[in-house]
């Protein structure tokens, strides 16, 4: 794992992704003639599209020096393709052609690290699952409620889904537990159902939007007037529209007595720095959901570090790339990473304890 993000190789892969994808399809259908009979002209077009995606994610992993990111992506692809009746063997052949095309068309400083990651993904491919396990853990106490919540939302019944959660709160369930054991696994489950092609993107968006409404109505039950005098700014990196996870982080800080300033999706760098200065914030929490956002995270942190008004701000990062490879935290220049909202509050509390003057 590199301590800094490498720019040139990944950028060159992105610049050439279209031409490389074309060459991969030529290689693939020439080397494996049965593909034409199995998938037809439409399959060729899909293979070209998929190759473009693969090179984009490969470029992100090369930029970050993180084979784990590419392996995780290929694991996701294997599950997705299995739902389309595409065999793992065909994915392996596709990856082999990607490596050969890179070897032929790109200079060694670009091709070598990319081919090494492809080879690693091919070696791991047989052990990667073809299906994903449910994110709703049957061992969790509120798993039945989480399953019912998902079922109700997928039926299009936002108010009824909200009532399930509000009734649980009336029975004494804590807001924290409802966030961690209902909302968090439920939304991950919805994402999985979309990946498995069992629901549409419209249904996925509806579930996310509905859950944010329910969260906004539930949160006041857990907030008291007691404040600790600590301030956090919570943002999604510019270009990132996936905001529910970041909102959960902001809500958990509020429940812990912090003054949380949640900025929402795709917050520009300048606006983040200004918010930190105006709020005299102690902590900046940055959410990023895809590898392509890592450069933006790094640039934002550099901007924060360069502003003297933010000299005391500690920066934490979170989101899928950092869950897959926690060492990316160092690569982007953050002070730490947290796997979920509860861990984010705990990490910030640890920082405050470290900086507190001795009695």
ZAMARGU-4260 file (C-alpha; in steps of 0.2 Angstrom, whole numbers, plus 5000, padded with zeros to 4 digits):
<rodrens>
0) 5000/5000/5000 | 5008/5017/4995 | 5007/5031/5006 | 5003/5043/4992 | 4991/5041/4977
5) 5000/5038/4961 | 4993/5049/4947 | 5000/5046/4930 | 4997/5027/4928 | 4978/5028/4932
10) 4976/5044/4922 | 4983/5036/4907 | 4972/5021/4909 | 4957/5032/4910 | 4962/5042/4895
15) 4964/5026/4885 | 4949/5017/4892 | 4939/5018/4876 | 4952/5011/4864 | 4958/4998/4877
20) 4940/4992/4879 | 4938/4990/4860 | 4954/4980/4859 | 4948/4969/4873 | 4932/4964/4864
25) 4942/4961/4848 | 4954/4950/4858 | 4940/4941/4867 | 4928/4937/4853 | 4943/4931/4842
30) 4951/4920/4855 | 4934/4913/4861 | 4923/4911/4845 | 4909/4902/4856 | 4906/4919/4864
35) 4898/4925/4848 | 4886/4910/4848 | 4883/4911/4866 | 4880/4930/4868 | 4877/4937/4850
40) 4879/4955/4844 | 4871/4962/4860 | 4884/4952/4871 | 4898/4960/4861 | 4891/4978/4865
45) 4889/4973/4883 | 4907/4966/4884 | 4913/4983/4877 | 4903/4993/4890 | 4909/4981/4904
50) 4927/4983/4899 | 4926/5002/4900 | 4919/5000/4918 | 4933/4987/4922 | 4947/4999/4916
55) 4939/5014/4926 | 4939/5004/4942 | 4957/4997/4938 | 4963/5015/4936 | 4956/5019/4953
60) 4965/5005/4961 | 4981/5008/4952 | 4980/5027/4957 | 4978/5021/4975 | 4990/5007/4975
65) 4977/4996/4982 | 4974/4978/4974 | 4961/4976/4987 | 4950/4989/4978 | 4951/4980/4962
70) 4948/4963/4970 | 4933/4969/4979 | 4926/4976/4962 | 4929/4960/4953 | 4920/4951/4967
75) 4905/4963/4964 | 4906/4960/4946 | 4906/4941/4948 | 4889/4942/4958 | 4881/4954/4945
80) 4886/4943/4930 | 4880/4927/4938 | 4863/4935/4939 | 4864/4938/4920 | 4869/4919/4917
85) 4887/4925/4913 | 4900/4911/4919 | 4914/4915/4930 | 4925/4907/4916 | 4920/4920/4904
90) 4924/4934/4916 | 4942/4926/4918 | 4944/4926/4899 | 4939/4944/4899 | 4952/4948/4912
95) 4965/4939/4903 | 4962/4949/4887 | 4963/4965/4897 | 4980/4960/4903 | 4986/4956/4886
100) 4979/4972/4878 | 4988/4982/4892 | 5004/4972/4889 | 5003/4976/4870 | 4997/4994/4870
105) 5003/5003/4886 | 5020/5007/4892 | 5027/4996/4906 | 5026/5009/4920 | 5007/5009/4917
110) 5004/4991/4911 | 5015/4982/4925 | 5005/4988/4940 | 4988/4986/4931 | 4993/4968/4925
115) 4998/4963/4942 | 4981/4968/4949 | 4972/4959/4936 | 4983/4943/4939 | 4979/4945/4958
120) 4960/4946/4954 | 4961/4931/4942 | 4969/4921/4956 | 4956/4926/4968 | 4941/4924/4956
125) 4938/4905/4960 | 4936/4908/4978 | 4925/4924/4977 | 4906/4920/4980 | 4894/4920/4965
130) 4880/4926/4977 | 4880/4939/4991 | 4874/4934/5008 | 4860/4945/5016 | 4866/4961/5025
135) 4852/4958/5038 | 4860/4947/5051 | 4848/4935/5058 | 4858/4935/5074 | 4854/4953/5077
140) 4839/4957/5089 | 4830/4968/5077 | 4833/4958/5061 | 4814/4954/5060 | 4810/4972/5060
145) 4824/4976/5047 | 4816/4963/5035 | 4799/4969/5038 | 4805/4987/5035 | 4813/4982/5018
150) 4798/4972/5013 | 4786/4987/5017 | 4797/5000/5008 | 4799/4989/4992 | 4780/4988/4992
155) 4780/5007/4990 | 4773/5011/5008 | 4784/5024/5015 | 4772/5029/5029 | 4769/5011/5034
160) 4787/5008/5035 | 4790/5023/5045 | 4776/5017/5057 | 4785/5001/5060 | 4800/5011/5066
165) 4791/5023/5076 | 4781/5009/5085 | 4797/5001/5089 | 4804/5017/5097 | 4788/5019/5107
170) 4791/5001/5114 | 4808/5007/5120 | 4820/5003/5106 | 4834/5016/5106 | 4836/5027/5091
175) 4854/5021/5090 | 4849/5003/5088 | 4836/5007/5075 | 4849/5016/5065 | 4862/5002/5066
180) 4851/4987/5066 | 4837/4993/5055 | 4841/5007/5043 | 4859/5002/5040 | 4857/4984/5035
185) 4840/4988/5027 | 4848/5000/5015 | 4863/4988/5011 | 4850/4974/5008 | 4841/4986/4996
190) 4858/4989/4987 | 4861/4970/4986 | 4844/4967/4979 | 4847/4980/4965 | 4864/4971/4962
195) 4855/4955/4960 | 4843/4963/4948 | 4828/4959/4959 | 4823/4977/4961 | 4824/4993/4949
200) 4835/5008/4952 | 4819/5018/4955 | 4815/5006/4970 | 4832/5008/4977 | 4831/5027/4976
205) 4814/5027/4984 | 4820/5017/4999 | 4834/5028/5002 | 4824/5044/5000 | 4810/5037/5011
210) 4823/5031/5025 | 4830/5049/5025 | 4812/5056/5029 | 4810/5043/5043 | 4827/5047/5050
215) 4823/5065/5051 | 4807/5062/5060 | 4815/5049/5072 | 4831/5059/5077 | 4823/5072/5088
220) 4818/5058/5100 | 4837/5055/5104 | 4843/5073/5105 | 4844/5083/5121 | 4848/5101/5125
225) 4864/5095/5133 | 4878/5100/5122 | 4897/5096/5125 | 4903/5111/5115 | 4911/5101/5102
230) 4908/5104/5083 | 4909/5092/5068 | 4906/5096/5050 | 4900/5081/5040 | 4901/5081/5021
235) 4900/5070/5005 | 4915/5073/4994 | 4912/5084/4979 | 4904/5073/4965 | 4897/5060/4977
240) 4878/5059/4978 | 4876/5045/4991 | 4872/5054/5007 | 4863/5043/5018 | 4878/5035/5026
245) 4885/5053/5030 | 4869/5058/5036 | 4869/5044/5049 | 4886/5050/5054 | 4880/5067/5057
250) 4865/5061/5067 | 4875/5050/5078 | 4886/5065/5083 | 4870/5075/5087 | 4865/5060/5098
255) 4881/5061/5107 | 4880/5079/5111 | 4890/5087/5097 | 4885/5101/5086 | 4884/5093/5069
260) 4884/5103/5053 | 4879/5091/5040 | 4882/5098/5022 | 4874/5084/5012 | 4879/5077/4995
265) 4893/5083/4984 | 4899/5098/4994 | 4912/5109/4985 | 4930/5110/4993 | 4929/5129/4996
270) 4912/5127/5005 | 4919/5114/5016 | 4934/5124/5021 | 4923/5139/5024 | 4911/5129/5035
275) 4925/5122/5046 | 4932/5140/5049 | 4915/5148/5052 | 4910/5134/5064 | 4927/5133/5073
280) 4925/5114/5070 | 4935/5101/5079 | 4932/5087/5067 | 4929/5085/5048 | 4920/5069/5043
285) 4921/5065/5025 | 4911/5051/5016 | 4916/5044/4999 | 4908/5029/4991 | 4919/5025/4976
290) 4937/5024/4972 | 4935/5037/4959 | 4932/5049/4973 | 4949/5046/4982 | 4958/5060/4973
295) 4944/5072/4978 | 4946/5067/4996 | 4965/5070/4995 | 4963/5087/4987 | 4950/5092/5000
300) 4961/5087/5015 | 4976/5096/5007 | 4965/5111/5005 | 4960/5110/5024 | 4978/5108/5030
305) 4983/5123/5020 | 4971/5135/5028 | 4977/5142/5045 | 4959/5143/5051 | 4958/5124/5051
310) 4975/5121/5060 | 4966/5112/5074 | 4954/5101/5064 | 4956/5082/5064 | 4950/5073/5048
315) 4941/5056/5048 | 4936/5047/5032 | 4923/5033/5029 | 4914/5024/5015 | 4916/5008/5005
320) 4934/5011/4999 | 4941/5014/5016 | 4931/4998/5023 | 4939/4988/5009 | 4957/4995/5012
325) 4958/5005/5028 | 4976/5010/5024 | 4969/5022/5011 | 4966/5033/5025 | 4985/5037/5025
330) 4985/5039/5007 | 4973/5053/5007 | 4981/5061/5022 | 4967/5059/5035 | 4969/5056/5053
335) 4959/5041/5054 | 4944/5031/5047 | 4928/5024/5054 | 4918/5009/5048 | 4901/5016/5053
340) 4893/5031/5062 | 4895/5023/5080 | 4914/5021/5076 | 4915/5038/5070 | 4909/5046/5086
345) 4920/5034/5096 | 4936/5040/5086 | 4932/5058/5088 | 4930/5055/5107 | 4947/5047/5107
350) 4954/5062/5098 | 4947/5074/5111 | 4953/5063/5125 | 4971/5064/5118 | 4971/5083/5116
355) 4963/5086/5133 | 4975/5095/5146 | 4981/5084/5160 | 4972/5086/5176
</rodrens>
